[in-house]
Amino acid sequence: MAIKTYQANTVIIGGGISGITAAIELLDANKKVIIIERDFEKNFGGLAKESFGGMFFINSKQQRFSKIKDDVSLAKKDWFSFAEFDENEVWGKKWANAYLESTLKVYDWVTSKKVKFFPIVHWVERGLHLPGNSVPRFHMVWGTGHGLIEALLNHLKSHSNYKNLQLLFRHKAEDFKIENKKIVGIKGIDEANQNAFNCEADNFIVATGGINGSMQKVRQHWHKDWNQPPKTILNGSHHYSDGLIHDKVNEIGGHVTHLDLMWNYAAGIPHPYPKRENHGLSLVPPKSALWLNYKGERMGPTPLITAFDTRYLVTKICEQKKQFSWQILNEKIAYKELGVSGSEFNEGIKNKNIFSFLKSVLKGNKHLIKTLEKDSPNYIKANSIEELAKKMNALTGENDVEVATLKKSIASYDDNFNRGKNIWNDDQIRRIVHARQYKGDKKRTLKPQKLDNPKNYPLIAIREFILSRKSLGGIQTNLNSQVLSIPNKKGEQKTFENLYAVGEAAGFGGGGSHGKRALEGTFLATCIFTAQKAAEHITNK
């Protein structure tokens, strides 16, 4: 059978948010575009479609509405503090600076596509041992990531030049076609019928996501700070983010770097209704829950608590002999504070139903809690500490959790409330008090109170695993999103004139614009920004 050949000005490998953005920008310039997307059409939009939909902006309308004073200088200070860039890092720093100076341009672009944001800005990654976000910058899309992608696809499909776009779903890009040392095409397989295909073009954009959908690659590039990879790592990434095209870029001399820098989450559970192999659900851990190791001991010396430094959480859990953790809470805490990081189980925001959303804020996410009670064996209820420890051990098949140890851990927190409010002396309590000073957290965070309180029973234990999420490293690019070559012995690099990498495939710019940590909300936004830069350069050639 003859190999089917397609032709365009630009071929985009990957139909996630960065690929969609690049296509919109190129159609604006009346270019002919092909998107090669391995997934089904119903999943067009990739991992962004499943995301919570937070975006990082500086001095936005929403910040000004809440009287939050922010500027580029402060944001740069926070970004570079949290990133802990290597001393010799060049392109990651350049991309960080470029985005920080352009956030409102991305904001204007997104809102021009009829995307709206929740008026209250969230405050995450505030920093722990290093300064993080000095002010709230996490702008929630009204509709979550699902609504964001829906808006972009509506814009794409109604585009006056939509006829210039070919969408090849169920098509797997496998390799580059090179003639006279120049990339002239993409070779692959149409997985719907197992037929080979070629896509020929003048320009090629890699928008395939990172490597975190491949547990083999995640383990291969596991960061030295995290010891050996845990026995169980759940997949919270896109299952086709497997790094195949990273490898092909490397084979033709492109520089792939910093793959050990990952943004993994500490509170994953096996998805109750998995859609793919090893599918994990990323919980938003309650600030009022105690975070314990596999023995039921509080980890420290600084207690683990969400929203301050995600990398610290992963690091402390991976220091343990058994690299999973427990969160201990009660039903009152669960209803008020437990959530999921993603569009799923956040129906009020996802469906843009203000009544449903406000009800979940005031009454709790009952759908999530009832789902976990019914269908997640990692969500355990009990009416005493003794019963809870017994059930925790029954779940693991080990006797790691001793009743005395669990009682001691809970008492280390609860005893503060016997001493009087004026002499509370626990860092987790101090951080809860701090969080509640901001209106965006006050409604979703309980006042500090005893955990072991029969009025708020049952007690709950949630077994949580490290969840693979995003690649902070990737294909190194210049500020036009053009791929750079592997440095020679003198450190010199060449530019691939017609090969670009954007979004997570490019480590969100330059092969690592976040360094070791992200201020959150910076992923979707930099996917858009890097794609815009690629399209701009192609258009102006």
matplotlib code that plots the C-alpha trace (Angstrom):
import matplotlib.pyplot as plt

x = [0.0, 1.3, 2.4, -0.1, 1.6, 0.3, 1.8, 1.6, 3.7, 4.0, 3.5, 2.7, 3.3, 0.8, -2.7, -2.4, -2.7, 0.6, -0.1, -3.6, -2.1, 0.5, -2.2, -4.4, -1.5, -0.4, -3.9, -4.0, -1.1, -3.0, -0.5, -1.4, -1.1, -1.2, -1.6, -0.5, -2.3, -2.1, -5.2, -8.8, -10.6, -12.7, -9.5, -8.3, -6.5, -4.4, -3.6, -4.6, -8.2, -8.0, -6.2, -7.5, -7.0, -4.8, -2.7, 0.0, -0.3, 1.2, -0.8, -4.0, -7.5, -8.3, -5.3, -6.2, -9.8, -8.6, -6.1, -3.1, -0.1, 2.2, 4.8, 7.4, 10.3, 8.6, 7.5, 11.0, 12.5, 10.0, 10.5, 14.3, 14.3, 12.0, 13.8, 17.2, 18.7, 22.1, 24.8, 25.5, 21.9, 21.3, 18.2, 16.0, 16.7, 16.1, 12.8, 11.7, 12.5, 10.7, 7.5, 7.6, 7.7, 4.8, 2.2, -0.4, 0.0, -0.8, -3.7, -5.1, -4.7, -6.6, -9.4, -9.8, -10.8, -13.7, -11.9, -13.0, -11.3, -12.7, -12.5, -10.5, -6.9, -5.5, -2.3, -0.2, 3.5, 4.1, 7.5, 8.9, 12.6, 12.9, 10.6, 7.9, 4.9, 4.9, 1.3, -1.6, -1.0, -2.9, -5.8, -8.5, -10.2, -14.0, -14.6, -11.3, -8.8, -11.8, -13.4, -10.1, -9.6, -13.2, -12.9, -9.7, -11.2, -14.3, -12.1, -10.0, -13.0, -14.7, -11.5, -11.9, -8.8, -9.9, -9.9, -6.1, -5.9, -5.7, -6.2, -4.8, -6.1, -4.9, -1.7, 1.6, 4.7, 7.7, 10.7, 12.0, 12.6, 15.9, 17.3, 20.6, 20.9, 17.5, 14.3, 11.7, 9.1, 7.6, 7.2, 4.6, 1.8, -2.0, -2.9, -6.5, -5.6, -1.8, -0.9, 2.3, 2.2, 4.4, 3.9, 6.0, 6.5, 8.8, 8.6, 8.0, 6.9, 7.3, 4.4, 4.3, 4.3, 7.1, 8.3, 6.2, 3.7, 6.4, 7.2, 10.3, 11.7, 10.5, 12.5, 15.5, 15.7, 14.7, 16.4, 19.2, 17.6, 14.7, 16.9, 15.7, 12.3, 9.4, 8.1, 4.7, 4.6, 1.2, 0.7, -0.9, 0.5, -0.8, -0.2, 1.2, 3.8, 6.4, 9.4, 9.7, 10.1, 12.6, 14.7, 14.4, 15.4, 18.4, 19.3, 19.5, 21.7, 19.1, 19.9, 17.6, 18.4, 17.3, 15.0, 15.7, 13.8, 10.1, 7.0, 5.6, 2.9, 2.9, -0.8, -1.8, -4.2, -5.1, -8.0, -11.3, -12.3, -9.0, -8.9, -5.4, -2.8, -1.5, -3.9, -3.5, -5.8, -4.0, -5.7, -5.5, -4.5, -6.3, -4.1, -5.7, -4.8, -1.7, 0.8, 2.5, 5.0, 4.4, 4.8, 2.3, 5.0, 5.0, 7.7, 9.9, 11.4, 9.0, 5.6, 4.3, 1.5, 0.2, 0.4, 3.9, 6.5, 5.4, 9.0, 9.7, 6.7, 8.0, 11.6, 10.5, 8.3, 11.1, 13.5, 11.5, 12.3, 8.8, 8.0, 4.3, 2.5, -0.7, -3.0, -5.0, -8.1, -11.7, -15.0, -15.3, -11.9, -12.7, -15.9, -14.4, -10.9, -10.3, -10.2, -8.8, -6.3, -8.0, -11.3, -12.7, -14.7, -14.9, -18.3, -19.4, -16.4, -16.1, -19.7, -19.7, -22.5, -22.2, -24.8, -23.2, -19.7, -20.8, -22.6, -19.4, -17.5, -20.1, -21.1, -18.1, -17.5, -19.9, -19.6, -15.9, -16.1, -18.9, -16.9, -13.8, -15.8, -17.4, -14.7, -11.3, -9.7, -7.1, -9.7, -10.2, -12.8, -12.8, -14.3, -11.1, -7.4, -7.1, -9.5, -7.8, -4.4, -5.8, -7.4, -4.2, -2.2, -4.8, -4.7, -0.9, -0.6, 2.1, 2.1, 4.1, 1.6, 1.6, -1.3, 1.0, 2.9, -0.3, -1.6, 1.6, 1.6, -2.0, -1.3, 1.7, -0.8, -3.9, -2.2, -1.7, -5.4, -5.3, -2.7, -4.6, -4.7, -2.0, 0.6, 0.0, 3.5, 3.2, 4.4, 1.4, -1.0, 1.0, 0.7, -3.0, -3.5, -1.4, -3.4, -6.7, -5.6, -6.2, -9.8, -9.2, -8.2, -10.4, -13.5, -11.8, -9.7, -11.0, -9.9, -7.2, -8.8, -8.3, -8.2, -9.2, -12.6, -15.5, -17.9, -16.2, -15.8, -15.3, -11.5, -10.1, -6.7, -5.8, -2.9, -1.1, 1.6, 4.0, 2.2, 4.2, 2.9, 5.1, 8.6, 10.4, 13.2, 13.0, 14.2, 16.5, 15.3, 16.2, 13.8, 12.2, 11.4, 13.9, 15.6, 19.3, 22.0, 24.0, 26.8, 30.3, 33.4, 33.6, 30.0, 28.9, 25.4, 23.8, 20.2, 17.8, 16.2, 13.0, 12.6, 10.8, 9.8, 7.1, 5.3, 6.2, 8.3, 10.6, 10.6, 8.2, 10.9, 14.6, 14.7, 13.9, 12.4, 11.3, 14.5, 13.7, 10.3, 7.3, 5.2, 2.2, -0.2, 3.0, 2.5, -0.6, 0.6, 4.1, 2.7, 0.8, 3.7, 6.3, 3.8, 3.2, 7.0, 7.3, 4.4, 5.7, 9.1, 7.6, 5.3, 8.0, 10.5]
y = [0.0, 3.5, 5.7, 8.6, 12.0, 15.3, 18.8, 22.1, 25.1, 23.9, 20.5, 20.5, 17.3, 17.3, 18.6, 19.9, 23.6, 24.6, 22.9, 24.5, 27.9, 27.6, 26.5, 29.5, 32.0, 30.4, 30.4, 34.1, 34.5, 32.4, 29.5, 26.0, 23.8, 20.1, 18.9, 15.3, 14.0, 10.4, 10.5, 10.4, 13.5, 13.6, 14.1, 17.0, 19.4, 16.9, 17.2, 20.9, 19.7, 17.7, 20.4, 22.7, 25.6, 27.9, 30.6, 32.8, 36.5, 39.7, 42.9, 41.4, 42.8, 40.2, 41.0, 44.7, 43.9, 42.2, 45.1, 42.8, 44.8, 42.9, 43.8, 42.1, 42.9, 41.1, 38.2, 37.8, 37.8, 35.0, 33.0, 33.0, 32.2, 29.2, 28.0, 27.7, 27.8, 26.3, 29.0, 28.3, 28.2, 30.5, 29.7, 28.8, 32.2, 34.0, 32.3, 33.0, 36.7, 36.8, 35.3, 37.5, 40.6, 39.3, 37.8, 40.4, 39.9, 36.2, 37.3, 39.5, 36.8, 34.3, 36.6, 37.6, 33.9, 34.4, 32.8, 34.2, 34.0, 33.5, 36.9, 35.6, 34.7, 31.6, 31.7, 28.6, 27.8, 30.5, 29.1, 27.3, 27.4, 29.5, 32.4, 31.5, 33.5, 36.7, 37.4, 35.4, 34.8, 31.6, 32.7, 30.1, 29.7, 29.8, 26.4, 24.8, 23.6, 21.9, 25.3, 26.8, 24.2, 24.4, 28.1, 27.7, 25.0, 27.0, 29.8, 27.5, 25.8, 29.2, 30.6, 32.2, 30.2, 26.9, 25.4, 25.7, 23.2, 19.4, 17.4, 13.9, 12.1, 8.6, 9.4, 8.6, 10.7, 8.4, 10.0, 12.9, 12.6, 14.3, 15.2, 17.1, 17.6, 19.4, 18.2, 17.9, 15.7, 13.6, 9.8, 7.9, 5.4, 6.0, 3.8, 3.6, 1.4, 0.8, 2.5, 4.6, 8.3, 11.2, 14.9, 17.3, 20.9, 23.9, 24.0, 21.6, 22.3, 19.7, 20.1, 16.5, 17.3, 16.0, 12.6, 12.1, 9.8, 7.2, 5.6, 4.1, 7.5, 9.0, 6.4, 6.7, 10.5, 10.4, 13.3, 12.5, 14.6, 12.0, 8.9, 5.8, 6.0, 4.8, 1.3, 2.9, 6.0, 6.9, 8.5, 11.9, 13.0, 12.3, 8.7, 9.8, 12.1, 9.4, 11.3, 9.5, 12.7, 14.0, 11.0, 11.6, 15.3, 14.1, 11.6, 14.4, 16.5, 18.5, 19.3, 17.7, 18.8, 18.9, 15.8, 15.1, 18.3, 17.2, 18.7, 15.7, 15.7, 14.2, 13.3, 10.9, 8.0, 5.4, 6.8, 5.2, 5.0, 4.7, 5.9, 4.6, 2.3, 3.3, 6.3, 8.5, 11.2, 14.2, 15.3, 18.8, 17.8, 19.6, 22.0, 20.8, 17.2, 15.6, 14.3, 11.1, 8.6, 4.9, 4.3, 7.0, 9.5, 13.2, 14.0, 17.1, 18.9, 21.2, 19.5, 18.8, 21.0, 21.8, 25.2, 26.2, 24.0, 21.0, 19.9, 19.8, 17.4, 15.0, 15.2, 14.4, 11.5, 10.0, 10.2, 7.5, 3.8, 3.2, 6.1, 6.7, 8.7, 8.9, 11.9, 11.8, 13.9, 13.8, 14.1, 17.8, 18.5, 16.3, 18.1, 21.6, 21.2, 18.0, 18.5, 17.3, 19.1, 19.0, 19.5, 16.2, 16.3, 20.1, 20.1, 23.6, 25.4, 23.0, 23.5, 27.2, 26.7, 29.4, 27.9, 24.4, 26.0, 28.1, 25.1, 23.1, 25.9, 26.2, 22.5, 20.7, 18.5, 15.8, 14.1, 13.6, 12.4, 9.9, 8.7, 8.1, 6.4, 4.1, 3.3, 4.1, 1.5, 4.1, 6.2, 4.6, 5.6, 4.6, 5.7, 5.5, 5.8, 2.0, 1.1, 3.5, 2.0, -1.5, -0.6, 1.2, -2.0, -4.1, -2.0, -2.3, -5.9, -4.8, -3.9, -0.6, 1.6, 1.1, 2.5, 4.3, 5.9, 7.1, 8.5, 10.3, 11.9, 13.1, 14.3, 16.3, 18.5, 18.2, 19.0, 22.5, 23.2, 22.1, 24.8, 27.8, 29.8, 32.2, 29.5, 27.4, 26.2, 24.1, 25.2, 23.7, 25.6, 28.8, 28.2, 27.5, 30.8, 32.6, 31.0, 32.1, 35.7, 35.7, 35.7, 33.2, 30.6, 31.5, 30.0, 26.7, 26.3, 25.5, 27.4, 25.5, 22.8, 19.3, 16.5, 13.7, 15.1, 12.6, 15.4, 15.3, 11.6, 9.4, 9.7, 9.3, 8.0, 8.4, 6.5, 8.7, 8.0, 10.2, 11.1, 11.9, 15.1, 17.5, 17.7, 20.9, 20.0, 19.3, 20.3, 23.3, 26.3, 29.9, 32.8, 32.0, 28.5, 27.1, 23.9, 24.3, 21.7, 19.8, 22.1, 21.3, 21.2, 25.0, 25.3, 26.5, 25.6, 25.8, 26.6, 24.3, 26.8, 24.9, 22.9, 24.3, 23.0, 24.5, 24.0, 21.1, 19.5, 22.5, 22.5, 25.4, 27.3, 26.9, 23.4, 24.4, 27.9, 26.9, 25.5, 23.1, 24.5, 26.2, 28.9, 27.1, 28.4, 28.9, 25.8, 26.6, 30.2, 29.3, 26.7, 29.5, 31.9, 29.5, 28.5, 32.2, 32.8, 29.9, 31.0, 34.6, 33.5, 31.2, 34.0, 36.6, 34.4]
z = [0.0, -0.9, 1.9, 2.3, 2.1, 3.5, 2.8, 4.6, 5.6, 9.2, 10.8, 14.6, 16.5, 19.3, 19.9, 23.4, 24.4, 22.9, 19.6, 19.5, 20.2, 17.5, 15.0, 15.9, 15.5, 12.2, 10.8, 11.7, 9.2, 6.6, 6.8, 6.0, 9.1, 10.0, 13.6, 14.1, 17.2, 18.5, 20.6, 19.7, 18.6, 21.8, 23.8, 21.6, 24.1, 25.9, 29.6, 29.7, 29.2, 32.5, 34.4, 37.2, 34.8, 36.9, 35.1, 36.5, 35.7, 37.2, 38.0, 36.5, 36.7, 39.3, 41.4, 41.3, 42.2, 45.4, 46.0, 45.5, 44.6, 42.2, 39.6, 37.4, 39.7, 42.6, 40.5, 39.1, 42.6, 43.6, 40.4, 40.6, 44.3, 43.8, 40.7, 42.2, 38.7, 38.1, 38.1, 34.5, 33.3, 30.3, 28.3, 31.2, 32.8, 29.5, 29.0, 32.6, 32.1, 28.7, 30.1, 33.3, 31.0, 28.9, 31.2, 30.5, 26.7, 27.3, 29.6, 26.8, 24.2, 26.4, 27.3, 23.6, 23.1, 25.5, 28.5, 31.9, 35.3, 38.8, 40.5, 43.6, 42.8, 44.6, 46.6, 46.2, 46.4, 48.9, 49.8, 52.8, 53.2, 50.1, 49.2, 46.7, 45.6, 47.7, 46.6, 45.0, 41.3, 40.5, 38.3, 38.0, 34.6, 35.1, 33.5, 34.6, 32.0, 30.3, 29.7, 28.6, 25.9, 24.9, 24.3, 22.3, 20.1, 19.5, 18.3, 16.2, 14.5, 13.8, 12.4, 8.9, 7.8, 9.4, 5.9, 6.0, 8.9, 8.7, 11.9, 11.8, 14.9, 15.8, 14.0, 15.7, 14.7, 14.8, 13.2, 11.2, 7.4, 6.5, 3.1, 2.5, 6.3, 6.5, 8.0, 5.3, 6.8, 9.6, 9.3, 11.3, 11.5, 11.3, 14.3, 13.2, 10.2, 10.8, 7.5, 7.2, 6.4, 5.7, 6.5, 4.4, 5.4, 5.6, 9.4, 12.3, 15.8, 18.6, 21.0, 22.4, 26.1, 28.4, 29.4, 32.5, 30.9, 30.7, 34.0, 32.5, 31.6, 34.9, 36.8, 34.4, 35.1, 38.8, 40.6, 43.0, 45.7, 45.8, 46.4, 44.5, 42.7, 44.8, 44.2, 43.2, 41.1, 39.7, 36.3, 36.5, 33.1, 29.6, 28.6, 25.2, 26.8, 26.5, 25.3, 21.9, 20.0, 22.6, 21.7, 18.0, 18.4, 20.4, 17.7, 15.1, 17.4, 19.3, 22.9, 25.4, 29.0, 32.6, 32.4, 36.1, 36.9, 37.3, 38.9, 40.6, 43.3, 46.7, 47.2, 44.4, 44.8, 42.2, 40.2, 41.2, 37.6, 35.6, 32.0, 31.4, 32.8, 36.3, 36.2, 39.3, 40.8, 42.3, 45.6, 47.0, 50.5, 53.4, 55.3, 58.5, 58.0, 59.5, 56.9, 58.2, 56.9, 56.4, 60.2, 61.1, 62.2, 61.4, 58.9, 59.5, 61.2, 59.4, 59.2, 55.7, 54.6, 51.1, 49.2, 50.3, 48.5, 46.5, 45.9, 49.6, 50.1, 47.5, 48.9, 52.5, 51.4, 49.2, 52.2, 53.9, 53.8, 52.2, 49.9, 50.4, 53.0, 55.0, 55.6, 58.8, 59.1, 60.1, 58.3, 59.0, 57.5, 54.5, 53.6, 54.1, 52.6, 50.6, 46.8, 43.5, 41.3, 38.0, 36.1, 37.3, 40.5, 40.3, 38.5, 39.8, 38.2, 35.2, 34.3, 35.1, 37.6, 40.2, 42.5, 42.5, 43.1, 46.0, 47.5, 47.3, 49.1, 51.9, 52.2, 50.9, 47.8, 48.7, 45.3, 45.8, 49.4, 48.6, 45.5, 47.6, 50.4, 47.9, 45.4, 46.8, 49.1, 50.0, 51.8, 55.2, 57.9, 61.6, 64.9, 67.0, 66.6, 67.4, 64.6, 62.2, 62.8, 62.3, 59.0, 57.8, 58.4, 56.8, 53.6, 53.3, 54.5, 57.0, 60.7, 60.2, 62.0, 65.8, 67.7, 70.2, 67.4, 65.7, 69.0, 69.6, 66.2, 66.6, 70.2, 69.0, 67.2, 69.3, 72.7, 71.5, 71.9, 75.5, 76.3, 75.2, 71.9, 73.1, 73.4, 70.3, 69.3, 66.1, 62.7, 60.9, 63.1, 62.4, 58.6, 58.9, 60.7, 58.1, 55.2, 56.7, 56.7, 52.9, 51.9, 49.1, 51.6, 54.6, 53.1, 52.3, 55.4, 58.9, 62.0, 63.8, 66.0, 67.4, 64.9, 67.3, 68.2, 68.4, 67.3, 63.9, 63.5, 61.6, 61.5, 58.0, 56.7, 53.1, 51.7, 49.1, 46.5, 44.5, 41.3, 38.1, 36.5, 34.5, 33.0, 33.9, 31.5, 27.8, 24.4, 24.6, 22.5, 21.8, 22.3, 19.0, 20.2, 17.7, 18.8, 19.7, 19.0, 21.6, 22.7, 21.3, 23.5, 23.4, 24.5, 21.1, 19.7, 16.3, 15.6, 13.8, 11.4, 10.8, 13.9, 17.0, 20.4, 22.6, 25.8, 28.1, 25.3, 25.6, 29.4, 29.1, 27.3, 26.8, 28.2, 31.7, 32.5, 35.9, 37.3, 40.2, 41.2, 39.6, 41.1, 39.7, 37.1, 35.0, 32.9, 30.8, 30.4, 29.2, 26.8, 25.2, 25.3, 23.7, 21.0, 20.2, 19.9, 17.4, 15.3, 15.3, 14.0, 11.3, 10.2, 9.9, 8.0]

ax = plt.figure().add_subplot(projection="3d")
ax.plot(x, y, z, "-o")
ax.set_aspect("equal")
plt.show()
